[in-house]
Amino acid sequence: MSSALLNASRSYDEMKRIISLISSVFLLIPALTQAAETVAKSEPVRQMTSSPLSAASLLQTLMGLFLVLGVIALMAFLLRRSSHFYGMGNGQMRVVASLSLGPRERAVVVQVGQQQVMLGISPQQINTLLVLDKPLDTASDPTAESGFAERLRKIMQQQKASS
C-alpha cells in the first residue's frame, strides 16, 4: 500500500513540475508583449491598407488555432501513451510482455517481485489467466521492448553506420 502512495506522490510531483514549467512560460508573455510594444513605439505609425477582417487574415487565424489544438492533442496522446506518468513501482512491478487480442482487449504478463502473472484485460474487467511457474526470460530476448531512449540510440547508430 505504501508503494502505491509513493508512486502517486511521485506522479503528483511530476505533474506539479510540468504545470510550473507551463505557467513560467505564460509568465514570460507580458515581458515579450512589453518588448514588442517598445519596438512598435520606435517605428513610425503605418496606416492600414487592407481590412483586418479579410479572408487571408481569417484563414491565418484558423490555421494558428488548428496548430495549437493539434499540439495540445499530440501532447495529450504522448502523455497518455507514456508509462512514465503511471508510476513504475520502484521496479517491484513491471509489464514484461503485452499482446493485443482485439481493439480493446489485451493479454499482459506482469512481474510482481519474483512472480509473473498473465492477465486478461478488457474495458470491463481484469482477469488472472495464468500464474507462471517459470518466469519468462526477457534479458536474452532481442525483440524485448526497450525504452524510448534506447530505441532512439539504436536508430541513430544505424543512421551513422549507413552514412
Number of C-alpha atoms within 10 A of each C-alpha: 5 7 13 13 11 14 17 16 13 16 17 14 12 14 13 12 12 12 12 12 12 11 11 11 10 11 11 10 11 10 11 11 11 11 12 11 12 11 10 11 10 8 9 7 8 6 6 7 6 7 8 10 8 9 10 10 12 12 11 10 12 12 12 12 11 11 12 12 12 12 11 12 12 12 12 12 11 11 13 12 11 11 11 11 16 14 19 17 15 11 10 11 16 16 14 19 15 14 11 11 12 9 7 10 16 17 20 19 24 18 20 15 10 8 14 21 18 20 18 17 18 15 8 7 8 13 11 13 14 12 14 13 9 8 14 15 9 12 8 8 9 8 8 12 13 9 9 10 9 11 12 11 11 12 12 12 11 11 10 9 8 7 5
